[in-house]
């Protein structure tokens, strides 16, 4: 029988998570498994830890009650957190057509949706206000940031209904959200970033001018990074439906050079601007992204 830590790691594999039911169930499974592992690891000090218990006072959020303590003592106690902040967190998810690609049973959009749902679940646990913006070439859905009871479920329902759609325009929604922000906060962008890098980078820097911290997760399929095709293949643009035949041996070197040049540019220029950037493959465990988020959030407090 595999050790518990190994089983937990396997359970967080994207291919396993994809077979679960609702996004709410997926998010809860991912986050609770991640936090369970985090609590047993050297990574301490994040605001998911609580300092002490105190007795329940009428008016307290019922979600803070520790039911295990109640079962043992027959008294209501709530967790008093070390850092109870009201940070506004805005999750942006790319719902353009290119996100519909997937070669390992999980599309880029499926992976991004699970990641965004998990981040929303984790932010809600941290008492942060969380909002959602979905976009393709325009904003297709927007849920304002809130920490009120029931908000997380509303956000997850909106996320569950999304489907990849039109062509990509990452920069326009970035500027629209940046212009709408009125207080300090955190923006998390989840996208394949297969768009004009000059415009994307300008849009991300706009948040900094507004005093907002930014995390960028570029989600790509392993095929897009490795180009494993070995015979003449028909490729379809998922945003325009345009098709083209290509002989992999003739285009592989050029393609790989260009995709890695794009990734290197995002990594270099965003890093130089103080924007956290992480490349994720759809086969990567989602805990990698959650730990990156917690690390960045710790620096924003």
Phi, psi and omega in degrees: 000135183289147176301156182302319182297324179291317179297319179297320180297317180295323183292337178271002179295135184304323180294327177286313180301322183299337182272357177284181186278251185286165176297327178298316178294318179298313181298315180297318179297314181297310186291315181295321176295319179296313181294324177300317177291323181296320181293337178266002186254177177288351184279098180242172172094353175288158186281014171280349179276150177245152189273320185193174174256155168218160181292147180295136176243131179310130184109340176296150176297123182298336181290347180272353179291134175269104186287335177293320177294319178300319181297328182275327189246348184062025177229150181271125175231146176245155178277128176262113186278149180295321182228104177253101186252168176239045178293132175274121180245128182243119181261124179247125180239132178283117179246031179279169185300326183295340180286352182279355182283140176199131183246353184236033178084355180226120177284165177299323180291318177303314181297314181297320180295318177296320179295313180296318178298319180294318178296319178298317179298315181293317178298319179297321176298330182272008179067023176271150172282133183231138179230170183226136170229122176250142185210156164235263171265000176207173175284123182257342176198146180213128177242115182300151180293135179201155176240012184289159179299137179087349183293320182302316181297319178298318180296317181293325177296317178298318180295321181298329184279346184291146173223143177302139187231261193268194179293165184267136166213089185288321191292320184300310176299327177300311180295321180296317179291317181301319180291336184272346184284137182240355180215164179306141180189196182223134176243133177241119179256127177240113187199159172280349177057029178274071184211178180295113186297326179303312183291320180297314182295320176298318179297320180290324178292336179301323180297322180296323178296338179264006179076025183252134176279151186225138169238135180240125173249113175268116184257121179229152175281147178306325178300324182289337180266334187247339182045067188278004185292141184231008177217166180307127189227141175268120180255137180243131173284115185290350180259332182244349184068007177291138181243148178212140175269140180216146173263110186309320182299335181273336186245349187303309184300316180294316181299310182297323178297318183288319182292322179285332174294320178296313180298314180299323180293315177300313182299316184289309187285324177290320177299317180296333181271000180081020178259126180289130181231136175219130175273132178234134170268153181290358174259356181283139175301139183292341180299332178301316180290322180295320179293321177298318177299313181298322179297315180292317181298324179300332180274349182270348185280000000 
